[in-house]
Structure formats: structure tokens, C-alpha cells
Amino acid sequence: MRFGAENRIYLILVDSENLEQSWKMKRAFSLIEPKVGEYIDNFSASCLKTVRFSYGKRDYTALADALFHRQIGYFCEVY
């Protein structure tokens, strides 16, 4: 099994009208890219959340954040 305790930024894609089809939103790069770029341009490490966890017999600390991209029909928002 592969394991990594690196810092992470998660992008969560949600189609509010059809949750089962949310995976298809990853194709909408032109809709997602501007908001991800805005996040990167305004990035501040102080906004990251500290995540502490154990794996095996070791304790780990990582930094994480999440961007939520929600689509409702033709309307998209990222927060």
C-alpha cells in the first residue's frame, strides 16, 4: 500500500442537481480553472488547516485546505 502524509489541497466537485454525475465536472476545466487560479493568487499558508493523524504506529501532521466547486444547472460557484 502506498502512503503519503504530504500537505494537500482538495478540490471537491458537486453537481447539486445530480450528485451521481458530479464526477463529470472534472471535464469542465474552463469553469474551474479561473477560481483555482484566484485561490492560488490569494493563497496564504496561514489559512491552511492543521490535520493530525496516526498511521501504523506513527503520528503525522499535515496542512490541508479544500475548494468546493458546486454546480446548480448552469450556475457554478467555488468557495
C-alpha positions as CSV (number, residue, x, y, z in Angstrom):
1,M,0.0,0.0,0.0
2,R,1.2,3.5,-0.8
3,F,1.1,6.1,1.9
4,G,1.8,9.8,1.9
5,A,1.5,12.4,4.7
6,E,2.1,15.4,2.5
7,N,0.2,18.6,2.6
8,R,-3.0,18.6,0.5
9,I,-5.4,21.0,-1.2
10,Y,-8.6,19.1,-2.2
11,L,-11.0,20.1,-4.9
12,I,-14.5,18.8,-4.3
13,L,-16.8,18.9,-7.3
14,V,-20.6,18.7,-6.7
15,D,-23.4,18.7,-9.2
16,S,-26.3,19.8,-6.9
17,E,-28.9,18.6,-9.4
18,N,-27.5,15.2,-9.9
19,L,-24.9,14.1,-7.3
20,E,-24.2,10.8,-9.2
21,Q,-22.9,12.8,-12.1
22,S,-20.6,15.0,-10.1
23,W,-17.5,13.1,-11.4
24,K,-18.2,14.6,-14.9
25,M,-17.5,18.1,-13.7
26,K,-13.8,17.4,-13.8
27,R,-14.1,17.9,-17.6
28,A,-15.3,21.5,-17.0
29,F,-11.7,22.8,-16.7
30,S,-12.6,26.2,-18.2
31,L,-15.1,26.8,-15.4
32,I,-12.9,25.5,-12.6
33,E,-9.5,27.0,-13.7
34,P,-10.3,30.7,-13.0
35,K,-11.4,30.0,-9.4
36,V,-8.5,27.8,-8.7
37,G,-6.2,30.4,-10.2
38,E,-7.8,33.0,-7.9
39,Y,-7.3,30.7,-4.9
40,I,-3.6,30.3,-5.8
41,D,-3.1,34.1,-6.4
42,N,-4.6,34.9,-3.0
43,F,-3.0,31.9,-1.2
44,S,-1.9,32.3,2.4
45,A,-0.4,29.4,4.3
46,S,-2.0,30.8,7.4
47,C,-5.4,29.8,6.1
48,L,-4.4,26.1,5.9
49,K,-5.9,23.7,8.4
50,T,-3.7,21.5,10.6
51,V,-4.6,17.8,10.3
52,R,-3.1,15.4,12.8
53,F,-3.5,11.7,12.3
54,S,-1.9,8.3,13.1
55,Y,-0.9,5.6,10.6
56,G,0.7,2.5,11.7
57,K,2.5,3.3,14.9
58,R,3.5,6.9,13.9
59,D,1.8,10.3,14.4
60,Y,1.7,12.7,11.5
61,T,0.9,16.4,11.0
62,A,-0.1,17.8,7.6
63,L,-1.6,21.1,6.3
64,A,-4.8,21.0,4.2
65,D,-7.5,23.1,2.6
66,A,-10.5,22.3,0.4
67,L,-12.1,24.2,-2.5
68,F,-15.7,23.3,-3.1
69,H,-17.0,23.7,-6.7
70,R,-20.8,23.4,-6.8
71,Q,-22.8,23.4,-10.0
72,I,-26.6,24.2,-10.0
73,G,-27.8,23.9,-13.6
74,Y,-25.6,26.3,-15.5
75,F,-24.6,28.3,-12.4
76,C,-21.2,27.5,-10.8
77,E,-19.7,28.7,-7.6
78,V,-16.4,27.9,-5.8
79,Y,-15.9,28.5,-2.1
